[in-house]
Amino acid sequence: MQSTRTGSGRSFSLVVLGSVLVVFFATAALLGFFVFWSGDQVDKVGIDRQATRVVSSLSQQLRQVSKDQESISVWGDTLSAVSRRDFTWLNHNVARQMASYFSHDATYILEGDDTPLYASKAGRRTDTGAFDEIAAVVGPMVEELREKTRLGYLDIPPSIADFVVIAGTPAIVGVSPIVSANGEGERRPGLEPILVSVVKLDLNYELGMIDRYMLEAGRFTTNPSDNGLSVFPVTNRSGRIVAFFEWEPYLPGTELLDQTVPAFATGFGVLGLIVALLLYWLWRSSRALESKHIDAERQATQDPLTRLPNRLSFERQFDRILREQGPSRQLATLLMLDLDRFKQVNDTLGHHAGDELIRAVGERLRHVVGPDPILARLGGDEFAILCLAELEEAEVMEVCRKVIEAIGRPFRIGGNEAFVGVSIGVVLARAQDRKRHELTRRADIALYEAKSSGRNRAAIYVESMNELVQTRHSMEAELREALKVGDQLWVAFQPLYGRRDGEIVGAEALARWTHPRRGPIAPMDFVPIAEGSGLIEMLGEVVIRRACQLGARWPGLTMAVNISPSQLRNPNFAERIFAILEDTGMRPQDLEIEITESILLEDEMAASDAIRSFRRAGIKIALDDFGTGYSSLNYLKRYPVDRIKIDRSFITQLSTAAASVAIVQALVTLAHALGIEVTAEGVETDEQYRVLASMGCNTFQGYHFSKPLEAQALERLLNAPAALPAAQVA
C-alpha cells in the first residue's frame, strides 16, 4: 500500500514535472517564435519608415532649390542688373547669395538665346565656358521652361528642378526665369534670362540632409554597393534612375533581439533558481524601491546645486498657496530673479566655477530673505522668491534693494573674484489673482523691463508693461520683415568736422528706419529691440556695408560705425568686417569702429581679441561716451584706442557748470598726453564750439554743424566743403 502511494506520488510528481517541462519548453518555443517574428516585423516597418523619409526629403529638396532660386530670380533688381551687364552687382547679390546663404555650388545666367551671360562657382565669378559642363543636361530643362513661360503664367513664374548626373556626380539642377516681382520691365515670354543653379549631392550636402531630415547615415552614388545597405533609387522627372541613395539601415528589431536573446536563454536556464529565490529578492527589492522612492522624491523637488526647492517644488507650493489663501487679502508677492553677466563668468572661468557661483548666490539669497519666504532655483541662473506676508510696494522694493546689494558684492570663486548683478521682476498678487501661470508671466514681463532698463535693478509689474511687450513683439516682427525687404532701413551720416571752418574729416553712420505705416521710428525705439531679439548683427551689417560703400567713394574720409556687444562676441565678426572692406573696396584705415565701455565690461576677452585684429588691419578704434564709466581711464591704458568721444552730457553743461569745463579739459589733456585724438559730440552752440576748440579738441560733431544727412546730401556737402547748408533731418 505504501509502495503504491509512493509510486502514485512519484507518478504524480513525474506527471507534474513532465507537465511543467512541456509547458516550460512550449512556452519557450512560442515565446522564441514570437520574439523573432516580432523583431523581423519591426525591422521591416523601420526600413519602410526610413525609405518614406528619404522619399519625402528628396521631394522637399527639389522644392527647396526652386524656392531658393525664386528669392533671386523674381526680383526686379536682378533683371535690371542682367540687362545692364552689372557683373559687380551679380557677384554680390546672386553668386554670393546663392553660395553662402543657400549653399548652391554653381550659378549661371543664360540670355534669351540660351547663351551663358554669367557663371560662378562657390560664390565667385568664373568663365562662362564652365556652363559647357552642364549644357547637355540643362538644355532640355531650359527648353521646357521656355515653353512654359511662352504659354504665359498668372502670378508666380514657373520653375523646374530635377535630379541629374554631372561628370559622374549626382546633383540637383534648377532653372527659373529672371523676371520682375512687380511686373516692371519689358516682358518677353519665352525669351527671359534664365537663372541656372547646381547643388552637388556631395558629402557636405549629405550631412546637411541627414541632419535636417533625421535620416540614417548614407550617401548618394551612381553605383550602389552590395554590402547589406538599404538602397533607394533617385529618379528624375521622366522616371529614369540617375542615382541611388544608400544608407546603413537602422534595424530596431535586430538590435532588440541581439540584446534580449542572450538574456532570454539565460533567464530560462536559471528559472528554477529564480523561483526559489524570488520571495527573498522581492523582499529585498521592496525595501530598495522604498528607499529609492524616498530619494527620488527628494531629488525631484530639490535643486542639486543649491539644495533649494526646484521649479517643480516651487510651482506645487505656489499652486497650494493660491488655493488656500483667503479672498479678502493680498495673496503673495512674487519676485523673479535673473543674474546679470553670469554667462561671462561661466565662459571665462568655466562651468565648474559657474556651479560654485550659483551655490554662493543661493547662500546669499537665503541670508537676505530669511526663512519665511519661499526661495527656489528655477534653473540656470534664474531664482524665485515668494513672499507670503502682506507687503506694501515700498517694502517690496526694500527687499529688492537688499538682494541687489548682496548679489552685487564680489564672489570669491576658485581664487578669482567674480562680479555679477541681478535683475528682478516683481508682481503683487491680489485676492482675485488665482492663476500661477498668469502671475509668473507678469513677473517675467517685469523682469524683461528691468533688464531692458539697464539691468541690476527691480521693476514692479504694471498693466502698461504688457502693452509695451506686445508692442515690442509687434515691432520685432516688423523689424525682421524690414531686414528681409531692405527698402525701409537706411543709413544716415552725421559729418565730423575738423578745426578748420567747413573742413569735413569724416562721418558717423547711423541706422534709420522709415516704416511704411508708422513713419520714421527713432533708433532708441528699434535698436534695443534688435539687440534683444538677435537682429542686431543683421542690422549692424547693413550699416557697416553702406558706410563702407560710401567710404570707398571718398578715400581719406573717416567713416565711423558703432558696434554692439552681440557683434563683438561673434567670433567671425572681424572676418565679416574684412570681407565687407574687400567687397566695397574701402581702405581699412578709413574705417573707425566705435565701442562703448559696456562692451569691454561685458565681454573683455572677445573685445580684446577683436580690437587687436582690427588694429593689425589698420582699422581705427574709438571709445564712445567717454567719461561716463567708472573704469574708462583703465581702458585707455589697456587697449590701443585711437580716439575718445567725450559724452554729450559734459558738452551740454559747458556754459552752466564749471565742473564740466574742468572735467573736459582734463580729459583732453590726458588723451593728448597718450597720443589719442579727442572728438566732442553733441555740440549745439557756437559758444560750446569755441570753448572746446580752445581746449584743443581735434574734431567736432553735433547739430551746430550738421544734423545727420542722407548719403546724397553728405556727398553734395563734400563737393562744396566751404558751405554749411541746412541739414536734412534724419
Helices and strands as residue ranges (DSSP letters): H 2-73, H 76-84, H 87-90, I 91-95, H 96-96, I 97-101, E 106-110, E 116-121, E 124-126, G 128-133, H 135-151, E 160-166, E 169-177, E 194-200, H 203-213, E 218-221, E 230-235, E 241-247, H 252-269, H 271-301, H 311-324, E 332-340, H 342-349, H 351-369, E 374-379, E 382-387, H 393-408, E 411-413, E 416-418, E 421-429, H 436-452, E 458-460, H 463-485, E 489-497, E 504-515, E 519-521, H 523-533, H 536-553, E 558-562, H 565-569, H 573-584, G 588-590, E 591-595, H 597-602, H 604-617, E 620-626, H 632-638, E 643-646, H 648-651, H 658-673, E 677-681, H 686-695, E 699-701, H 711-719
